[in-house]
Amino acid sequence: MMHSKHPHEVVAKGQCLACHEPHFGPKPNLLTAEGGALCSTCHADVVKATDKGSVHPPAKDGECLQCHQPHGGDEPGMLTQPATARRKR
């Protein structure tokens, strides 16, 4: 199992089958769905919120993995880098 400061809850619980097929599948990495479609199976509330006003483009486009690590990471929110690094100055 993967270890990080901020693990994805399903990873921390060892619930790999929430996202992965157990033995074989047509998608890369044995995923049950691809990209934002996979994330939205549990995070439909985030997808629904994208209909309400100004939205971060990757979220609107279902490109969750542009900013988030699927298994977790060392940054809060499973971000790929510190939130301050992404802000335009």
Biotite code that builds the C-alpha atoms (Angstrom):
import biotite.structure as struc

atoms = struc.array([
    struc.Atom([0.000, 0.000, 0.000], chain_id="A", res_id=1, res_name="MET", atom_name="CA", element="C"),
    struc.Atom([1.164, 3.527, -0.725], chain_id="A", res_id=2, res_name="MET", atom_name="CA", element="C"),
    struc.Atom([2.050, 5.868, 2.133], chain_id="A", res_id=3, res_name="HIS", atom_name="CA", element="C"),
    struc.Atom([1.783, 9.653, 2.023], chain_id="A", res_id=4, res_name="SER", atom_name="CA", element="C"),
    struc.Atom([1.015, 12.534, 4.353], chain_id="A", res_id=5, res_name="LYS", atom_name="CA", element="C"),
    struc.Atom([-2.365, 13.054, 2.681], chain_id="A", res_id=6, res_name="HIS", atom_name="CA", element="C"),
    struc.Atom([-3.597, 9.732, 1.298], chain_id="A", res_id=7, res_name="PRO", atom_name="CA", element="C"),
    struc.Atom([-6.753, 9.302, -0.721], chain_id="A", res_id=8, res_name="HIS", atom_name="CA", element="C"),
    struc.Atom([-9.242, 7.857, 1.760], chain_id="A", res_id=9, res_name="GLU", atom_name="CA", element="C"),
    struc.Atom([-9.936, 4.733, -0.308], chain_id="A", res_id=10, res_name="VAL", atom_name="CA", element="C"),
    struc.Atom([-6.185, 4.053, -0.582], chain_id="A", res_id=11, res_name="VAL", atom_name="CA", element="C"),
    struc.Atom([-5.713, 4.462, 3.169], chain_id="A", res_id=12, res_name="ALA", atom_name="CA", element="C"),
    struc.Atom([-8.514, 1.932, 3.718], chain_id="A", res_id=13, res_name="LYS", atom_name="CA", element="C"),
    struc.Atom([-7.059, -0.485, 1.163], chain_id="A", res_id=14, res_name="GLY", atom_name="CA", element="C"),
    struc.Atom([-10.163, -0.203, -1.028], chain_id="A", res_id=15, res_name="GLN", atom_name="CA", element="C"),
    struc.Atom([-8.328, -0.467, -4.348], chain_id="A", res_id=16, res_name="CYS", atom_name="CA", element="C"),
    struc.Atom([-11.403, -1.892, -6.063], chain_id="A", res_id=17, res_name="LEU", atom_name="CA", element="C"),
    struc.Atom([-13.135, 1.460, -5.720], chain_id="A", res_id=18, res_name="ALA", atom_name="CA", element="C"),
    struc.Atom([-11.103, 2.521, -8.777], chain_id="A", res_id=19, res_name="CYS", atom_name="CA", element="C"),
    struc.Atom([-9.355, -0.581, -10.130], chain_id="A", res_id=20, res_name="HIS", atom_name="CA", element="C"),
    struc.Atom([-10.430, -3.890, -11.670], chain_id="A", res_id=21, res_name="GLU", atom_name="CA", element="C"),
    struc.Atom([-8.935, -6.788, -9.704], chain_id="A", res_id=22, res_name="PRO", atom_name="CA", element="C"),
    struc.Atom([-7.355, -8.875, -12.485], chain_id="A", res_id=23, res_name="HIS", atom_name="CA", element="C"),
    struc.Atom([-7.886, -7.468, -15.981], chain_id="A", res_id=24, res_name="PHE", atom_name="CA", element="C"),
    struc.Atom([-9.708, -4.713, -17.784], chain_id="A", res_id=25, res_name="GLY", atom_name="CA", element="C"),
    struc.Atom([-9.769, -2.675, -20.988], chain_id="A", res_id=26, res_name="PRO", atom_name="CA", element="C"),
    struc.Atom([-8.594, 0.589, -19.384], chain_id="A", res_id=27, res_name="LYS", atom_name="CA", element="C"),
    struc.Atom([-4.953, 1.454, -18.575], chain_id="A", res_id=28, res_name="PRO", atom_name="CA", element="C"),
    struc.Atom([-3.776, 0.593, -15.050], chain_id="A", res_id=29, res_name="ASN", atom_name="CA", element="C"),
    struc.Atom([-6.845, -1.611, -14.606], chain_id="A", res_id=30, res_name="LEU", atom_name="CA", element="C"),
    struc.Atom([-8.976, 1.486, -13.930], chain_id="A", res_id=31, res_name="LEU", atom_name="CA", element="C"),
    struc.Atom([-12.766, 1.098, -13.935], chain_id="A", res_id=32, res_name="THR", atom_name="CA", element="C"),
    struc.Atom([-13.160, 4.423, -15.821], chain_id="A", res_id=33, res_name="ALA", atom_name="CA", element="C"),
    struc.Atom([-10.860, 7.145, -17.130], chain_id="A", res_id=34, res_name="GLU", atom_name="CA", element="C"),
    struc.Atom([-10.029, 10.676, -15.955], chain_id="A", res_id=35, res_name="GLY", atom_name="CA", element="C"),
    struc.Atom([-12.740, 12.796, -14.438], chain_id="A", res_id=36, res_name="GLY", atom_name="CA", element="C"),
    struc.Atom([-15.324, 10.091, -15.122], chain_id="A", res_id=37, res_name="ALA", atom_name="CA", element="C"),
    struc.Atom([-13.606, 7.905, -12.549], chain_id="A", res_id=38, res_name="LEU", atom_name="CA", element="C"),
    struc.Atom([-13.281, 10.723, -10.009], chain_id="A", res_id=39, res_name="CYS", atom_name="CA", element="C"),
    struc.Atom([-16.935, 11.670, -10.454], chain_id="A", res_id=40, res_name="SER", atom_name="CA", element="C"),
    struc.Atom([-18.104, 8.211, -9.396], chain_id="A", res_id=41, res_name="THR", atom_name="CA", element="C"),
    struc.Atom([-17.378, 9.301, -5.803], chain_id="A", res_id=42, res_name="CYS", atom_name="CA", element="C"),
    struc.Atom([-17.013, 13.064, -6.166], chain_id="A", res_id=43, res_name="HIS", atom_name="CA", element="C"),
    struc.Atom([-20.227, 13.909, -8.033], chain_id="A", res_id=44, res_name="ALA", atom_name="CA", element="C"),
    struc.Atom([-20.693, 16.894, -5.703], chain_id="A", res_id=45, res_name="ASP", atom_name="CA", element="C"),
    struc.Atom([-17.548, 18.491, -7.146], chain_id="A", res_id=46, res_name="VAL", atom_name="CA", element="C"),
    struc.Atom([-18.743, 17.893, -10.699], chain_id="A", res_id=47, res_name="VAL", atom_name="CA", element="C"),
    struc.Atom([-22.137, 19.385, -9.873], chain_id="A", res_id=48, res_name="LYS", atom_name="CA", element="C"),
    struc.Atom([-20.466, 22.455, -8.318], chain_id="A", res_id=49, res_name="ALA", atom_name="CA", element="C"),
    struc.Atom([-18.758, 23.208, -11.655], chain_id="A", res_id=50, res_name="THR", atom_name="CA", element="C"),
    struc.Atom([-22.178, 24.319, -12.941], chain_id="A", res_id=51, res_name="ASP", atom_name="CA", element="C"),
    struc.Atom([-22.241, 27.199, -10.447], chain_id="A", res_id=52, res_name="LYS", atom_name="CA", element="C"),
    struc.Atom([-20.283, 30.207, -11.708], chain_id="A", res_id=53, res_name="GLY", atom_name="CA", element="C"),
    struc.Atom([-16.542, 30.599, -12.169], chain_id="A", res_id=54, res_name="SER", atom_name="CA", element="C"),
    struc.Atom([-14.708, 27.282, -12.255], chain_id="A", res_id=55, res_name="VAL", atom_name="CA", element="C"),
    struc.Atom([-11.052, 26.265, -12.416], chain_id="A", res_id=56, res_name="HIS", atom_name="CA", element="C"),
    struc.Atom([-10.638, 25.040, -16.043], chain_id="A", res_id=57, res_name="PRO", atom_name="CA", element="C"),
    struc.Atom([-9.169, 21.597, -15.269], chain_id="A", res_id=58, res_name="PRO", atom_name="CA", element="C"),
    struc.Atom([-12.096, 20.899, -12.913], chain_id="A", res_id=59, res_name="ALA", atom_name="CA", element="C"),
    struc.Atom([-14.609, 22.077, -15.519], chain_id="A", res_id=60, res_name="LYS", atom_name="CA", element="C"),
    struc.Atom([-12.964, 19.828, -18.123], chain_id="A", res_id=61, res_name="ASP", atom_name="CA", element="C"),
    struc.Atom([-12.798, 16.777, -15.849], chain_id="A", res_id=62, res_name="GLY", atom_name="CA", element="C"),
    struc.Atom([-8.987, 16.873, -15.798], chain_id="A", res_id=63, res_name="GLU", atom_name="CA", element="C"),
    struc.Atom([-8.630, 16.227, -12.055], chain_id="A", res_id=64, res_name="CYS", atom_name="CA", element="C"),
    struc.Atom([-5.180, 14.669, -12.378], chain_id="A", res_id=65, res_name="LEU", atom_name="CA", element="C"),
    struc.Atom([-3.660, 17.909, -13.670], chain_id="A", res_id=66, res_name="GLN", atom_name="CA", element="C"),
    struc.Atom([-3.692, 19.101, -10.056], chain_id="A", res_id=67, res_name="CYS", atom_name="CA", element="C"),
    struc.Atom([-4.368, 16.048, -7.878], chain_id="A", res_id=68, res_name="HIS", atom_name="CA", element="C"),
    struc.Atom([-2.540, 12.764, -7.285], chain_id="A", res_id=69, res_name="GLN", atom_name="CA", element="C"),
    struc.Atom([-5.005, 9.879, -7.327], chain_id="A", res_id=70, res_name="PRO", atom_name="CA", element="C"),
    struc.Atom([-3.407, 7.838, -4.530], chain_id="A", res_id=71, res_name="HIS", atom_name="CA", element="C"),
    struc.Atom([-2.522, 10.800, -2.323], chain_id="A", res_id=72, res_name="GLY", atom_name="CA", element="C"),
    struc.Atom([0.532, 12.906, -1.764], chain_id="A", res_id=73, res_name="GLY", atom_name="CA", element="C"),
    struc.Atom([2.496, 15.064, 0.597], chain_id="A", res_id=74, res_name="ASP", atom_name="CA", element="C"),
    struc.Atom([0.413, 18.178, -0.121], chain_id="A", res_id=75, res_name="GLU", atom_name="CA", element="C"),
    struc.Atom([-3.043, 18.794, 1.389], chain_id="A", res_id=76, res_name="PRO", atom_name="CA", element="C"),
    struc.Atom([-5.883, 17.934, -0.950], chain_id="A", res_id=77, res_name="GLY", atom_name="CA", element="C"),
    struc.Atom([-3.629, 15.411, -2.699], chain_id="A", res_id=78, res_name="MET", atom_name="CA", element="C"),
    struc.Atom([-2.273, 18.288, -4.788], chain_id="A", res_id=79, res_name="LEU", atom_name="CA", element="C"),
    struc.Atom([0.697, 17.622, -7.064], chain_id="A", res_id=80, res_name="THR", atom_name="CA", element="C"),
    struc.Atom([2.455, 20.732, -5.736], chain_id="A", res_id=81, res_name="GLN", atom_name="CA", element="C"),
    struc.Atom([1.830, 23.353, -3.030], chain_id="A", res_id=82, res_name="PRO", atom_name="CA", element="C"),
    struc.Atom([-1.237, 25.477, -3.734], chain_id="A", res_id=83, res_name="ALA", atom_name="CA", element="C"),
    struc.Atom([0.863, 28.628, -3.568], chain_id="A", res_id=84, res_name="THR", atom_name="CA", element="C"),
    struc.Atom([3.024, 27.336, -6.451], chain_id="A", res_id=85, res_name="ALA", atom_name="CA", element="C"),
    struc.Atom([0.009, 27.362, -8.763], chain_id="A", res_id=86, res_name="ARG", atom_name="CA", element="C"),
    struc.Atom([-1.079, 30.932, -8.091], chain_id="A", res_id=87, res_name="ARG", atom_name="CA", element="C"),
    struc.Atom([-0.229, 33.557, -10.655], chain_id="A", res_id=88, res_name="LYS", atom_name="CA", element="C"),
    struc.Atom([1.692, 36.457, -9.195], chain_id="A", res_id=89, res_name="ARG", atom_name="CA", element="C"),
])
